[in-house]
Amino acid sequence: MKHNEIDFATYFKNYPDEGGFFGKYGGVYVSEELKQAMEEITEAYFTICKSRKFISELRRIRREFQGRPTPISHLERLSGALGNVQFYVKREDLNHTGAHKLNHCMGEALLAKYMGKKKVIAETGAGQHGVALATAAAYFGLECDIYMGTVDIAKQAPNVARMKILGANVVEVTHGLATLKEAVDAAFEAYAKDYKDSIYCIGSVLGPHPFPMMVRDFQSVVGIEAREQFVGMTGELPDAVVACVGGGSNAAGMFAGFLNDPVDIYGVEPLGKGKALGDHAASLQYGEEGIMHGFNSIMLKDENGEPAPVYSIASGLDYPSSGPEHAFLHEIGRVTYDVASDEEAVDAFFKLSRLEGIIPAVESSHAVAYAMKLAKQMGKGSILINLSGRGDKDVDYIIEKYGIR
């Protein structure tokens, strides 16, 4: 199937299907006991997502607590420095807690409250999802356990402190590479033991159905806002839309606003230190079909067919698979997925900071870096980048490893 065979005007009604599949990707690959828990969540979500009361409450929270809508900024100095292409950024760094993650965390916590759950459980890599869920738990009066790998705890100390201040219990995960995949493993294990009183609030468009759909739906506010704002600012659509992709929540939300438009869409994966297995986390570029964490997608595998070790300077991108919807959009050719390296991301980190007064998250810097390369190919036109988070959390690590440029 190719993208021109799909009616994107009705796309969100048809994808995922009832089994949670985007084409052959997605699904529910969990134990029978957890399958029942997923069905309970699915039923509850489909009930409240059509409820005027739920929608009204979520809109109120976004407006009064999160500070939505976040603005679009025209990057005049960066645009001028690079040529004729005009850069714009959707400022999710200005969303409360400093990233897009709160968009789905408030929705998931509101769902947990509706279902009568007492605790929310999650994993985090860069810490932004952990901070967002800890914030949502504090807002709704829920207990909160956040699983985080030892490596990421060291890299993201400011976010660890924020989670603890907000009242979350940060559980250190020490096995394996002690990064995002291991944190997801540990969070799933904890949820399996306590699913009757808790809900697993996954941090991306990953996991068993309904999470890839649910997180995309909550995040689609980013793309819907951005499309309206961009047309309001310029009178036309952007020529290209760019977002970074690890699991892919910020990208799924951004892309949702433009799938039915004549706009080129680009997802940017982390090339890390190079193409060798273990030096990057670019699953869509170098992976193959496989099942992990309850869903079928494209994943990086080792010689035994198990999830391969991955690496990225960005803790929020170092995951050995990608959301099933991204695998589907990649397969049908609607979205072009490419890569940016550590070095390119760091260069973009400093360029955006120096030329525009915006310190981006290292995750978002991958999107900025790719947009800078894309502009050279385009020569003219406009690029809208999803600036998924702010870089406060990364400053100490970047200075320690790269110095001030």
Secondary structure, DSSP 8 states (H G I E B T S, - for coil): --GGGS-TTSHHHHSS-TTSEETTEE---S-HHHHHHHHHHHHHHHHHTT-HHHHHHHHHHIIIII--S--EEEEHHHHHHH-S-EEEEEEGGGSTTSBTTHHHHHHHHHHHHHTT-SEEEEEESSSHHHHHHHHHHHHHT-EEEEEEEHHHHHHTHHHHHHHHHTT-EEEEE-STT-SHHHHHHHHHHHHHHSTTTEEE--SSS-SSTTHHHHHHHHHHHHHHHHHHHHHHHHSS--SEEEEE-SS-HHHHHHHHTTTTSS-EEEEEEEEET-SSTTS---HHHH-EEEEETTEEEEE-B-TTSSB-----SSTTT--SB--HHHHHHHHHTSSEEEEEEHHHHHHHHHHHHHHHS--B-HHHHHHHHHHHHHHHHH-SSEEEEEE-BBSGGGHHHHHHHH---
